[in-house]
């Protein structure tokens, strides 16, 4: 799946991402600082009917949000970690092998810990301010 979009199209893009990979629960978001990873994750959480305020867990490493149906959505931000063992310390493997949505920013910091199957989401910013999203099933 490859989509070029503007910020006003985020809800539509989030919906396509979730419906296009309806069986997937682990999404890894790749992109430079400021590419729009957190902004897209906020839209995905809206699509999943998260009731909580969605913010980047840069310092906490993980935020848990609850949906209207009391399901959990876990949002990870590994920008500040220095080694994968820090992710293990918060129980990362238990989260990603569960059945809840796991939305991971800076997954390259924990590449060795990612499951065998996940959705790789690459976001690139274009010169005109639009974004290009490419989503691939990794198996």
C-alpha positions as CSV (number, residue, x, y, z in Angstrom):
1,X,0.0,0.0,0.0
2,X,1.4,3.4,-1.0
3,X,-0.5,6.6,-0.4
4,X,0.4,10.3,-0.8
5,X,-1.6,12.5,1.5
6,X,-2.0,15.9,3.2
7,X,-2.8,16.4,6.8
8,X,-6.5,16.9,6.0
9,X,-6.6,13.3,4.7
10,X,-5.2,11.7,7.9
11,X,-8.5,10.1,9.0
12,X,-8.9,8.5,5.6
13,X,-5.3,7.3,5.5
14,X,-5.6,5.8,9.1
15,X,-8.8,4.0,8.1
16,X,-7.2,2.5,5.0
17,X,-4.2,1.4,7.0
18,X,-6.3,-0.4,9.7
19,X,-8.7,-1.9,7.2
20,X,-6.0,-2.8,4.7
21,X,-4.2,-4.9,7.4
22,X,-7.3,-5.9,9.4
23,X,-5.6,-9.0,11.0
24,X,-2.4,-7.1,12.0
25,X,-1.9,-5.9,15.5
26,X,1.8,-4.7,15.4
27,X,2.6,-1.6,13.3
28,X,6.1,-0.2,13.2
29,X,6.5,3.4,12.1
30,X,9.6,4.6,10.3
31,X,10.4,8.1,9.4
32,X,12.6,11.1,10.2
33,X,12.0,13.3,13.1
34,X,8.9,15.5,12.2
35,X,7.8,13.1,9.4
36,X,4.4,12.7,11.1
37,X,4.6,9.4,12.9
38,X,2.8,10.6,16.1
39,X,0.3,12.6,14.1
40,X,-0.7,9.5,12.1
41,X,-0.8,7.4,15.2
42,X,-3.3,9.9,16.7
43,X,-5.5,9.4,13.7
44,X,-5.2,5.6,13.9
45,X,-6.2,5.8,17.6
46,X,-9.3,7.9,16.6
47,X,-10.1,5.2,14.0
48,X,-9.8,2.6,16.7
49,X,-12.2,4.7,18.9
50,X,-9.6,5.4,21.6
51,X,-11.2,7.5,24.4
52,X,-7.9,8.8,25.9
53,X,-5.9,11.8,24.8
54,X,-3.1,10.4,22.6
55,X,0.4,11.9,23.2
56,X,3.9,10.7,22.4
57,X,5.3,8.5,25.1
58,X,8.9,9.8,24.4
59,X,9.9,9.8,28.1
60,X,7.6,7.1,29.4
61,X,8.4,4.7,26.4
62,X,4.8,3.4,26.4
63,X,1.3,4.8,26.7
64,X,-1.8,2.6,27.0
65,X,-5.0,3.9,25.6
66,X,-8.5,2.3,26.0
67,X,-11.1,2.1,23.3
68,X,-14.8,2.5,23.7
69,X,-15.0,-1.3,23.9
70,X,-12.4,-1.4,26.7
71,X,-9.7,-2.8,24.4
72,X,-6.1,-1.6,24.9
73,X,-3.9,0.1,22.3
74,X,-0.3,0.4,23.2
75,X,1.8,3.2,21.8
76,X,5.6,2.9,22.1
77,X,8.3,5.5,21.4
78,X,11.8,4.2,21.5
79,X,13.6,7.4,20.4
80,X,15.4,7.8,23.7
81,X,16.5,4.3,24.4
82,X,20.1,3.3,24.0
83,X,19.9,-0.4,23.9
84,X,17.1,-3.0,23.2
85,X,17.3,-4.4,26.7
86,X,15.5,-1.2,27.9
87,X,12.5,-2.3,25.9
88,X,12.7,-5.7,27.5
89,X,12.7,-4.1,30.9
90,X,9.2,-2.7,30.3
91,X,7.9,-6.0,29.1
92,X,7.9,-5.2,25.4
93,X,7.7,-8.8,24.3
94,X,4.6,-9.4,26.3
95,X,2.8,-6.5,24.6
96,X,3.7,-7.4,21.0
97,X,2.8,-11.1,21.4
98,X,-0.6,-10.2,22.9
99,X,-3.6,-9.5,20.8
100,X,-3.8,-5.7,21.3
101,X,-2.7,-3.1,18.9
102,X,0.9,-2.1,19.3
103,X,2.0,1.1,17.5
104,X,5.7,1.6,17.6
105,X,7.7,4.7,16.9
106,X,11.5,4.3,16.2
107,X,11.3,0.5,15.8
108,X,14.8,0.5,14.4
109,X,16.0,0.8,18.0
110,X,14.4,-2.5,18.8
111,X,14.7,-4.3,15.4
112,X,15.9,-7.5,17.0
113,X,12.8,-7.7,19.2
114,X,10.2,-7.1,16.6
115,X,7.9,-10.2,15.9
116,X,8.3,-12.2,12.7
117,X,5.1,-10.7,11.3
118,X,4.3,-7.0,11.5
119,X,3.3,-4.0,9.4
120,X,6.2,-1.7,8.4
121,X,4.9,1.8,7.8
122,X,7.4,4.2,6.2
123,X,6.5,7.9,6.2
124,X,8.4,10.4,4.1
125,X,7.8,14.2,3.9
126,X,7.7,15.7,0.4
127,X,9.0,19.2,-0.4
128,X,5.4,20.5,-0.8
129,X,4.5,19.4,2.8
130,X,2.5,16.3,1.8
131,X,3.5,12.9,3.0
132,X,4.0,9.5,1.3
133,X,3.1,6.5,3.3
134,X,4.2,3.0,2.3
135,X,2.9,0.1,4.3
136,X,4.3,-3.5,3.9
137,X,3.5,-6.8,5.6
138,X,6.7,-8.2,7.0
139,X,6.8,-11.9,7.5
